[in-house]
Amino acid sequence: MNSSGDESNPHASPSPDLTPGLALFIRTLAAEGRAVVFGPLPAASNDDPDALAALRELEARARLELSGEPPPFSGPAALWAACVFYQACRCSVCRELGPDEVRAALDLPCPVPRGPESDWSADLMFRHLPFVFRLARHLSNADPFLDELRRLASDWPLSTVGFSGLTAPRVESFLEHPVLRRLYADRIVAAEDSSRLEDVRVAELLRADLGFHRELAPRLAARLFSADNAAPGSNPS
């Protein structure tokens, strides 16, 4: 993660012929896996046509990686998530920001109702939140910024498998969609995130997945199929 505000950083970018902004942030993240932070976002970033075009390109590539048809793309949700994720990256490198500034930057309501469309579209950016969390926790485990990241992660569980210390992630907004349900289950298996088994619906889904392939996630399988814990999970509230 780079900050282009530091001219002494040899890795700081963007390229001088590109205008710093949300679109460049999205394209650099997608192409190079780097989050380039350049300062506060312009006020009109949540209605940036170039950023929206970059997100549409990213969504078109992301849907090719799925085994079925994902929900329709929601431009407002994707743009909102890109702005919030940018602010999360900025907070992780601008350590002088106080708790109130961090909260104001990250505690912005999604502009559309929650559902498969919003969760899939926000995931284009929010799937990178676990990396930001690991970076911030490495710098300081007592940082108030971590609390804000955990709150955000709990609110958007599709994107934050592997996060530690979350309180009862709620999956109602996407779990009934077959492609997102499959994506969520695959991420849990890949990360062996046993905390997600607290939801009985998720536990049942993974029990069916791993029944004959327990070697794919031995730690999850040990919990799912142990004799004294045959049905992990709790009834969703």
C-alpha positions as a LaTeX table, in Angstrom:
\begin{tabular}{lrrr}
\hline
Residue & $x$ (\AA) & $y$ (\AA) & $z$ (\AA) \\
\hline
Met1 & 0.00 & 0.00 & 0.00 \\
Asn2 & 1.51 & 3.27 & $-1.12$ \\
Ser3 & 0.80 & 6.90 & $-0.44$ \\
Ser4 & 1.53 & 9.16 & $-3.37$ \\
Gly5 & 1.65 & 12.12 & $-1.03$ \\
Asp6 & 5.14 & 11.05 & 0.06 \\
Glu7 & 7.53 & 12.07 & $-2.70$ \\
Ser8 & 10.45 & 10.42 & $-0.91$ \\
Asn9 & 8.85 & 6.99 & $-1.29$ \\
Pro10 & 10.37 & 5.38 & $-4.40$ \\
His11 & 7.35 & 3.11 & $-4.75$ \\
Ala12 & 4.82 & 5.90 & $-4.57$ \\
Ser13 & 2.71 & 6.24 & $-7.64$ \\
Pro14 & 0.61 & 7.03 & $-9.73$ \\
Ser15 & 2.22 & 7.57 & $-13.07$ \\
Pro16 & 2.60 & 11.29 & $-13.75$ \\
Asp17 & 0.37 & 11.16 & $-16.82$ \\
Leu18 & $-2.60$ & 9.87 & $-14.84$ \\
Thr19 & $-4.82$ & 12.01 & $-12.64$ \\
Pro20 & $-5.02$ & 10.78 & $-9.05$ \\
Gly21 & $-8.57$ & 9.85 & $-8.19$ \\
Leu22 & $-10.89$ & 7.00 & $-7.37$ \\
Ala23 & $-10.75$ & 5.51 & $-10.88$ \\
Leu24 & $-6.96$ & 5.29 & $-10.75$ \\
Phe25 & $-7.15$ & 3.76 & $-7.28$ \\
Ile26 & $-9.54$ & 1.06 & $-8.54$ \\
Arg27 & $-7.58$ & 0.26 & $-11.69$ \\
Thr28 & $-4.24$ & 0.11 & $-9.89$ \\
Leu29 & $-5.67$ & $-2.18$ & $-7.24$ \\
Ala30 & $-7.19$ & $-4.45$ & $-9.88$ \\
Ala31 & $-4.15$ & $-4.56$ & $-12.17$ \\
Glu32 & $-1.27$ & $-4.54$ & $-9.68$ \\
Gly33 & $-2.74$ & $-5.44$ & $-6.30$ \\
Arg34 & $-1.56$ & $-2.10$ & $-4.86$ \\
Ala35 & $-3.72$ & 0.42 & $-3.07$ \\
Val36 & $-2.36$ & 3.84 & $-4.04$ \\
Val37 & $-3.47$ & 6.51 & $-1.55$ \\
Phe38 & $-3.12$ & 10.11 & $-2.68$ \\
Gly39 & $-5.01$ & 12.13 & $-0.03$ \\
Pro40 & $-8.63$ & 12.98 & 0.73 \\
Leu41 & $-11.12$ & 11.95 & $-1.93$ \\
Pro42 & $-12.75$ & 14.70 & $-3.98$ \\
Ala43 & $-16.29$ & 15.42 & $-2.84$ \\
Ala44 & $-17.78$ & 14.13 & $-6.11$ \\
Ser45 & $-16.11$ & 10.71 & $-5.94$ \\
Asn46 & $-19.39$ & 8.97 & $-5.10$ \\
Asp47 & $-20.70$ & 10.07 & $-8.51$ \\
Asp48 & $-17.53$ & 9.63 & $-10.58$ \\
Pro49 & $-18.27$ & 8.24 & $-14.08$ \\
Asp50 & $-14.64$ & 7.15 & $-14.61$ \\
Ala51 & $-14.64$ & 5.25 & $-11.32$ \\
Leu52 & $-17.97$ & 3.66 & $-12.21$ \\
Ala53 & $-16.56$ & 2.53 & $-15.55$ \\
Ala54 & $-13.55$ & 1.01 & $-13.79$ \\
Leu55 & $-15.86$ & $-0.86$ & $-11.42$ \\
Arg56 & $-17.97$ & $-2.16$ & $-14.29$ \\
Glu57 & $-14.80$ & $-3.52$ & $-15.92$ \\
Leu58 & $-13.78$ & $-5.13$ & $-12.65$ \\
Glu59 & $-17.22$ & $-6.68$ & $-12.19$ \\
Ala60 & $-17.20$ & $-8.11$ & $-15.71$ \\
Arg61 & $-13.92$ & $-9.90$ & $-14.96$ \\
Ala62 & $-15.05$ & $-11.03$ & $-11.51$ \\
Arg63 & $-18.21$ & $-12.67$ & $-12.80$ \\
Leu64 & $-16.13$ & $-14.83$ & $-15.16$ \\
Glu65 & $-14.55$ & $-16.46$ & $-12.11$ \\
Leu66 & $-17.90$ & $-17.72$ & $-10.81$ \\
Ser67 & $-19.65$ & $-20.98$ & $-11.64$ \\
Gly68 & $-23.02$ & $-19.32$ & $-12.19$ \\
Glu69 & $-24.73$ & $-16.01$ & $-12.78$ \\
Pro70 & $-24.15$ & $-13.45$ & $-10.01$ \\
Pro71 & $-26.68$ & $-10.77$ & $-9.11$ \\
Pro72 & $-26.96$ & $-7.66$ & $-11.28$ \\
Phe73 & $-24.33$ & $-5.00$ & $-10.80$ \\
Ser74 & $-25.31$ & $-2.07$ & $-8.56$ \\
Gly75 & $-23.34$ & 1.02 & $-9.51$ \\
Pro76 & $-24.28$ & 3.04 & $-6.40$ \\
Ala77 & $-23.28$ & 0.21 & $-4.05$ \\
Ala78 & $-20.01$ & $-0.42$ & $-5.89$ \\
Leu79 & $-19.06$ & 3.27 & $-5.92$ \\
Trp80 & $-19.95$ & 3.64 & $-2.25$ \\
Ala81 & $-17.83$ & 0.62 & $-1.33$ \\
Ala82 & $-14.91$ & 1.92 & $-3.40$ \\
Cys83 & $-15.04$ & 5.23 & $-1.53$ \\
Val84 & $-15.22$ & 3.50 & 1.86 \\
Phe85 & $-12.43$ & 1.10 & 0.99 \\
Tyr86 & $-10.26$ & 3.95 & $-0.21$ \\
Gln87 & $-10.85$ & 5.72 & 3.10 \\
Ala88 & $-9.92$ & 2.53 & 4.96 \\
Cys89 & $-6.63$ & 2.38 & 3.07 \\
Arg90 & $-6.02$ & 6.05 & 3.77 \\
Cys91 & $-6.68$ & 5.56 & 7.49 \\
Ser92 & $-4.22$ & 2.68 & 7.57 \\
Val93 & $-1.36$ & 4.85 & 6.31 \\
Cys94 & $-2.32$ & 8.26 & 7.72 \\
Arg95 & $-1.72$ & 7.41 & 11.35 \\
Glu96 & $-2.25$ & 10.98 & 12.47 \\
Leu97 & $-6.02$ & 10.75 & 11.87 \\
Gly98 & $-7.96$ & 10.76 & 15.14 \\
Pro99 & $-10.79$ & 8.37 & 16.11 \\
Asp100 & $-13.49$ & 10.84 & 15.13 \\
Glu101 & $-11.98$ & 11.35 & 11.68 \\
Val102 & $-11.65$ & 7.60 & 11.18 \\
Arg103 & $-15.24$ & 7.01 & 12.23 \\
Ala104 & $-16.52$ & 9.75 & 9.96 \\
Ala105 & $-14.58$ & 8.32 & 7.03 \\
Leu106 & $-15.82$ & 4.74 & 7.44 \\
Asp107 & $-19.26$ & 5.04 & 9.01 \\
Leu108 & $-21.10$ & 5.99 & 5.84 \\
Pro109 & $-24.42$ & 4.28 & 5.05 \\
Cys110 & $-24.78$ & 2.25 & 1.89 \\
Pro111 & $-26.99$ & 4.26 & $-0.49$ \\
Val112 & $-29.10$ & 1.28 & $-1.61$ \\
Pro113 & $-31.07$ & $-1.39$ & 0.28 \\
Arg114 & $-29.13$ & $-4.49$ & 1.26 \\
Gly115 & $-29.55$ & $-7.53$ & $-0.93$ \\
Pro116 & $-27.59$ & $-9.79$ & $-3.29$ \\
Glu117 & $-26.98$ & $-6.92$ & $-5.72$ \\
Ser118 & $-25.51$ & $-4.59$ & $-3.10$ \\
Asp119 & $-23.40$ & $-7.29$ & $-1.44$ \\
Trp120 & $-21.97$ & $-8.59$ & $-4.71$ \\
Ser121 & $-21.20$ & $-5.10$ & $-6.00$ \\
Ala122 & $-19.61$ & $-3.95$ & $-2.73$ \\
Asp123 & $-17.55$ & $-7.14$ & $-2.67$ \\
Leu124 & $-15.54$ & $-5.95$ & $-5.66$ \\
Met125 & $-13.69$ & $-3.66$ & $-3.24$ \\
Phe126 & $-14.51$ & $-5.06$ & 0.19 \\
Arg127 & $-12.93$ & $-8.43$ & $-0.60$ \\
His128 & $-9.62$ & $-6.63$ & 0.08 \\
Leu129 & $-10.62$ & $-5.52$ & 3.60 \\
Pro130 & $-8.93$ & $-8.52$ & 5.33 \\
Phe131 & $-5.57$ & $-7.38$ & 3.94 \\
Val132 & $-6.07$ & $-3.86$ & 5.29 \\
Phe133 & $-7.05$ & $-5.32$ & 8.67 \\
Arg134 & $-3.94$ & $-7.49$ & 8.85 \\
Leu135 & $-1.76$ & $-4.53$ & 7.96 \\
Ala136 & $-3.38$ & $-2.26$ & 10.56 \\
Arg137 & $-3.23$ & $-4.93$ & 13.27 \\
His138 & 0.45 & $-5.45$ & 12.59 \\
Leu139 & 1.08 & $-1.75$ & 13.11 \\
Ser140 & $-0.96$ & $-1.48$ & 16.31 \\
Asn141 & $-3.31$ & $-4.03$ & 17.83 \\
Ala142 & $-4.94$ & $-1.37$ & 20.03 \\
Asp143 & $-5.76$ & 1.08 & 17.26 \\
Pro144 & $-9.39$ & 2.40 & 17.26 \\
Phe145 & $-9.20$ & 2.00 & 13.50 \\
Leu146 & $-9.35$ & $-1.78$ & 14.05 \\
Asp147 & $-12.69$ & $-1.44$ & 15.83 \\
Glu148 & $-14.11$ & 0.43 & 12.86 \\
Leu149 & $-12.79$ & $-2.21$ & 10.47 \\
Arg150 & $-14.35$ & $-4.98$ & 12.56 \\
Arg151 & $-17.69$ & $-3.16$ & 12.52 \\
Leu152 & $-17.49$ & $-2.81$ & 8.75 \\
Ala153 & $-16.45$ & $-6.44$ & 8.37 \\
Ser154 & $-19.36$ & $-7.65$ & 10.51 \\
Asp155 & $-21.76$ & $-5.68$ & 8.34 \\
Trp156 & $-20.37$ & $-7.17$ & 5.09 \\
Pro157 & $-19.56$ & $-10.82$ & 5.86 \\
Leu158 & $-19.45$ & $-12.06$ & 2.26 \\
Ser159 & $-16.26$ & $-10.05$ & 1.77 \\
Thr160 & $-14.55$ & $-10.54$ & 5.11 \\
Val161 & $-14.06$ & $-14.26$ & 5.65 \\
Gly162 & $-10.95$ & $-14.73$ & 7.76 \\
Phe163 & $-11.47$ & $-11.62$ & 9.89 \\
Ser164 & $-10.96$ & $-12.30$ & 13.58 \\
Gly165 & $-13.03$ & $-10.94$ & 16.44 \\
Leu166 & $-16.29$ & $-10.32$ & 14.57 \\
Thr167 & $-19.63$ & $-10.35$ & 16.34 \\
Ala168 & $-22.25$ & $-12.57$ & 14.70 \\
Pro169 & $-21.97$ & $-11.62$ & 11.02 \\
Arg170 & $-25.44$ & $-11.50$ & 9.49 \\
Val171 & $-25.74$ & $-13.19$ & 6.13 \\
Glu172 & $-29.42$ & $-12.71$ & 5.34 \\
Ser173 & $-28.76$ & $-10.19$ & 2.60 \\
Phe174 & $-27.00$ & $-12.67$ & 0.31 \\
Leu175 & $-27.22$ & $-16.26$ & 1.59 \\
Glu176 & $-30.35$ & $-17.15$ & $-0.38$ \\
His177 & $-28.63$ & $-16.32$ & $-3.67$ \\
Pro178 & $-27.14$ & $-19.61$ & $-4.93$ \\
Val179 & $-24.01$ & $-18.15$ & $-6.52$ \\
Leu180 & $-23.17$ & $-15.91$ & $-3.56$ \\
Arg181 & $-23.90$ & $-18.77$ & $-1.15$ \\
Arg182 & $-21.43$ & $-20.89$ & $-3.10$ \\
Leu183 & $-18.85$ & $-18.08$ & $-3.12$ \\
Tyr184 & $-19.21$ & $-17.61$ & 0.64 \\
Ala185 & $-18.84$ & $-21.32$ & 1.34 \\
Asp186 & $-15.76$ & $-21.59$ & $-0.88$ \\
Arg187 & $-14.13$ & $-18.67$ & 0.91 \\
Ile188 & $-14.82$ & $-20.20$ & 4.31 \\
Val189 & $-13.24$ & $-23.48$ & 3.22 \\
Ala190 & $-10.22$ & $-21.74$ & 1.71 \\
Ala191 & $-9.62$ & $-19.73$ & 4.90 \\
Glu192 & $-10.80$ & $-22.51$ & 7.25 \\
Asp193 & $-12.67$ & $-19.82$ & 9.13 \\
Ser194 & $-14.47$ & $-21.84$ & 11.79 \\
Ser195 & $-16.03$ & $-18.70$ & 13.30 \\
Arg196 & $-18.52$ & $-18.65$ & 10.40 \\
Leu197 & $-19.92$ & $-22.01$ & 11.54 \\
Glu198 & $-21.77$ & $-20.24$ & 14.35 \\
Asp199 & $-24.60$ & $-19.70$ & 11.87 \\
Val200 & $-26.41$ & $-23.04$ & 11.63 \\
Arg201 & $-27.32$ & $-22.47$ & 7.97 \\
Val202 & $-23.68$ & $-22.03$ & 7.04 \\
Ala203 & $-22.65$ & $-25.04$ & 9.11 \\
Glu204 & $-25.20$ & $-27.24$ & 7.35 \\
Leu205 & $-24.05$ & $-26.00$ & 3.95 \\
Leu206 & $-20.42$ & $-26.81$ & 4.69 \\
Arg207 & $-21.26$ & $-30.15$ & 6.25 \\
Ala208 & $-22.85$ & $-31.13$ & 2.94 \\
Asp209 & $-19.86$ & $-29.78$ & 1.01 \\
Leu210 & $-17.20$ & $-31.53$ & 3.06 \\
Gly211 & $-18.93$ & $-34.81$ & 3.74 \\
Phe212 & $-16.77$ & $-36.80$ & 1.33 \\
His213 & $-13.90$ & $-34.32$ & 1.03 \\
Arg214 & $-12.90$ & $-33.58$ & 4.59 \\
Glu215 & $-9.25$ & $-33.34$ & 3.63 \\
Leu216 & $-9.98$ & $-30.02$ & 1.89 \\
Ala217 & $-10.46$ & $-28.28$ & 5.23 \\
Pro218 & $-9.46$ & $-30.63$ & 8.06 \\
Arg219 & $-9.96$ & $-28.10$ & 10.84 \\
Leu220 & $-13.44$ & $-27.24$ & 9.69 \\
Ala221 & $-14.26$ & $-30.91$ & 9.20 \\
Ala222 & $-13.04$ & $-31.74$ & 12.69 \\
Arg223 & $-15.55$ & $-29.30$ & 14.12 \\
Leu224 & $-18.37$ & $-30.11$ & 11.76 \\
Phe225 & $-18.19$ & $-33.87$ & 12.19 \\
Ser226 & $-16.93$ & $-34.34$ & 15.73 \\
Ala227 & $-19.06$ & $-36.75$ & 17.73 \\
Asp228 & $-19.73$ & $-34.27$ & 20.52 \\
Asn229 & $-20.46$ & $-31.36$ & 18.18 \\
Ala230 & $-22.51$ & $-32.87$ & 15.40 \\
Ala231 & $-24.39$ & $-29.67$ & 14.65 \\
Pro232 & $-22.30$ & $-26.54$ & 15.28 \\
Gly233 & $-24.05$ & $-23.28$ & 14.87 \\
Ser234 & $-26.79$ & $-21.39$ & 16.54 \\
Asn235 & $-30.24$ & $-20.49$ & 15.41 \\
Pro236 & $-30.08$ & $-17.20$ & 13.55 \\
Ser237 & $-31.87$ & $-14.34$ & 15.24 \\
\hline
\end{tabular}
